[in-house]
């Protein structure tokens, strides 16, 4: 009964008297600083902060999304008294676990965003329905290939839950709904644009007859487009990418990319901050996992106003 009464008081303080709410110190640890995706997400985070009015934000992440050690170091730095909550986009779902558990043991509330974390130390996971997103990419590519031929998948780094879920959704769809399409390559390309581009060049050299390609995130899509241009293969290989940048939209407009699966990182950031604030004030969200949707962006629809809001930071 005492616990329920405390919960009720917290809800009343949040809803009726937000001006009395304690100022919160919340840390956001993205996967990297080199992707437009996080610019979108920060906009959602800041919208939630404005609505609350009592949040101090620290935003700090590694330079690149394959620098797992730096992300762990950053997490350790901010696992200290005075920090109320940490929102983290885990680069590696298992390697971050021990550090996340240490932070939670100090009483810091943990919210996972974008990518899943192992264990139960986090109060919420706010992420795209990545498995469904991978299936959406597969449906598009299978249709472009008339459900026969060969495809390749370019992943980013091992341990990234979000991107592996996309690849798994893609592969499962092909196996079930397009059995005449052969997956001839399924490779990890690295966590930066440069590494992804080099891996994409090697993939195209090893499999020159591949008919279609799926790249699972912003950096691998960027790298694959550069590799296709370098090899003179743009327009000759069907290509579905993931996420949005000016460079990728240029490729879409030039008919070098046949589709981009686009997330809503603003909404993810908004909900992640809302979840962190609620957890820190003792009134956590009922839904532990919240999934946001994706859309397939093509040359036919990318100028639609509702699509444009997802494409421009």
Long-range contacts (C-beta under 8 A, 24 or more apart in sequence): 6-282, 7-282, 7-283, 10-281, 10-282, 10-283, 11-283, 13-281, 14-278, 14-281, 14-283, 18-52, 18-53, 18-54, 19-53, 21-52, 21-54, 21-281, 22-54, 22-281, 23-54, 23-55, 23-56, 24-54, 24-55, 24-56, 24-84, 24-85, 24-276, 24-277, 24-280, 24-281, 25-56, 25-58, 25-82, 25-83, 25-84, 26-55, 26-56, 26-57, 26-58, 26-83, 26-84, 26-85, 26-86, 26-87, 26-273, 26-276, 26-277, 26-280, 27-57, 27-58, 27-59, 27-60, 27-78, 27-83, 27-85, 27-86, 27-87, 28-57, 28-58, 28-59, 28-60, 28-61, 28-86, 28-87, 28-88, 28-272, 28-273, 29-60, 29-61, 29-71, 29-74, 29-75, 29-78, 29-86, 29-87, 29-88, 29-89, 30-59, 30-61, 30-89, 31-61, 31-62, 31-65, 31-71, 31-89, 31-90, 31-91, 31-114, 31-115, 32-61, 32-62, 32-63, 32-64, 32-65, 32-67, 32-191, 33-61, 33-62, 33-63, 33-64, 34-63, 34-64, 34-65, 34-192, 34-193, 34-219, 35-65, 35-218, 35-219, 35-243, 36-218, 36-243, 36-244, 36-245, 36-313, 37-218, 37-243, 37-263, 37-265, 38-265, 39-313, 40-265, 40-266, 40-269, 40-313, 41-113, 41-114, 41-265, 41-266, 41-268, 41-269, 42-269, 43-266, 43-269, 43-313, 44-265, 44-266, 44-267, 44-268, 44-269, 44-270, 44-271, 44-272, 44-273, 45-87, 45-269, 45-270, 45-272, 45-273, 47-266, 47-270, 48-269, 48-270, 48-271, 48-273, 48-274, 48-277, 49-273, 52-273, 52-277, 55-273, 55-277, 61-89, 62-91, 64-191, 64-192, 65-91, 65-156, 65-157, 65-160, 65-191, 65-192, 65-219, 66-91, 66-156, 66-157, 66-190, 66-191, 66-192, 66-195, 67-91, 67-191, 68-92, 68-95, 68-96, 68-159, 71-96, 72-96, 72-99, 75-99, 75-100, 75-103, 76-102, 78-103, 79-103, 79-106, 79-108, 80-106, 81-106, 83-108, 84-108, 84-109, 84-276, 84-280, 85-109, 85-110, 85-111, 85-276, 85-277, 85-279, 85-280, 86-110, 86-111, 86-276, 87-111, 87-112, 87-113, 87-272, 87-273, 87-276, 88-112, 88-113, 88-117, 89-113, 89-114, 89-115, 90-115, 90-116, 90-117, 90-161, 91-115, 91-157, 91-159, 91-160, 91-191, 92-157, 92-158, 92-159, 92-160, 93-117, 93-118, 93-159, 93-160, 93-161, 94-118, 94-159, 95-159, 97-121, 109-276, 109-279, 109-280, 109-284, 111-272, 111-275, 111-276, 111-279, 113-268, 113-269, 113-272, 114-162, 114-265, 114-268, 115-160, 115-161, 115-162, 115-163, 116-161, 116-162, 116-165, 117-161, 123-275, 123-279, 123-284, 123-285, 123-288, 124-272, 124-275, 124-279, 124-284, 124-285, 124-287, 124-288, 124-289, 124-290, 125-288, 125-289, 125-290, 126-268, 126-271, 126-272, 126-275, 126-290, 126-292, 127-162, 127-268, 127-289, 127-290, 127-291, 127-292, 128-162, 128-263, 128-264, 128-268, 128-291, 128-292, 128-293, 128-294, 129-291, 129-292, 129-293, 129-294, 130-161, 130-162, 130-163, 130-165, 130-166, 130-169, 131-165, 131-166, 131-168, 131-169, 131-172, 132-169, 132-293, 132-294, 133-166, 133-169, 133-242, 133-261, 133-263, 133-294, 134-165, 134-166, 134-167, 134-168, 134-169, 134-170, 134-171, 134-172, 134-173, 134-214, 134-216, 135-169, 135-170, 135-172, 135-173, 136-169, 136-261, 136-294, 136-296, 137-166, 137-169, 137-170, 137-214, 137-240, 137-242, 137-259, 137-261, 137-296, 138-169, 138-170, 138-171, 138-173, 138-174, 138-177, 138-178, 138-214, 139-173, 139-177, 140-240, 140-258, 140-259, 140-296, 140-298, 141-212, 141-214, 141-238, 141-240, 141-258, 141-259, 142-173, 142-174, 142-177, 142-178, 142-181, 144-212, 144-238, 144-240, 144-258, 145-178, 145-181, 145-211, 145-212, 145-238, 147-177, 147-178, 147-180, 147-181, 148-178, 148-180, 148-181, 149-180, 149-181, 149-182, 149-211, 149-212, 150-181, 150-182, 150-183, 150-184, 150-207, 150-209, 150-210, 150-211, 150-212, 151-181, 151-182, 151-183, 151-184, 151-210, 151-211, 151-212, 151-213, 151-214, 152-183, 152-184, 152-185, 152-186, 152-187, 152-203, 152-207, 152-210, 152-212, 152-213, 152-214, 153-183, 153-185, 153-186, 153-187, 153-213, 153-214, 153-215, 153-216, 154-187, 154-189, 154-196, 154-199, 154-200, 154-203, 154-213, 154-214, 154-215, 154-216, 154-220, 154-223, 154-224, 155-186, 155-187, 155-188, 155-189, 155-216, 155-220, 156-188, 156-189, 156-190, 156-191, 156-196, 156-216, 156-217, 156-219, 156-220, 157-188, 157-190, 157-191, 158-188, 162-217, 163-216, 163-217, 166-216, 166-217, 166-242, 166-261, 167-214, 167-216, 170-214, 170-216, 181-212, 184-210, 185-210, 189-215, 189-219, 189-220, 189-223, 190-219, 191-219, 192-219, 193-219, 193-222, 193-223, 193-226, 194-223, 195-219, 195-223, 196-220, 196-222, 196-223, 196-224, 197-222, 197-223, 197-224, 197-226, 197-227, 198-223, 199-223, 200-224, 200-226, 200-227, 200-228, 201-227, 201-230, 201-231, 203-227, 204-228, 204-231, 204-233, 210-237, 211-237, 211-238, 212-237, 212-238, 212-239, 212-240, 213-237, 213-238, 213-239, 213-240, 214-240, 214-241, 215-239, 215-240, 215-241, 215-242, 216-242, 217-242, 217-243, 218-242, 218-243, 218-244, 218-245, 218-248, 221-248, 221-257, 221-260, 222-247, 222-248, 225-251, 225-256, 225-257, 228-256, 229-256, 244-297, 244-310, 244-311, 249-302, 249-311, 252-297, 252-298, 252-299, 252-302, 253-299, 253-302, 255-299, 258-298, 259-296, 259-297, 259-298, 260-296, 260-297, 260-298, 261-294, 261-295, 261-296, 261-297, 262-294, 262-295, 262-296, 262-297, 262-307, 262-310, 262-311, 263-292, 263-294, 263-310, 264-292, 264-293, 264-294, 264-310, 267-292, 268-292
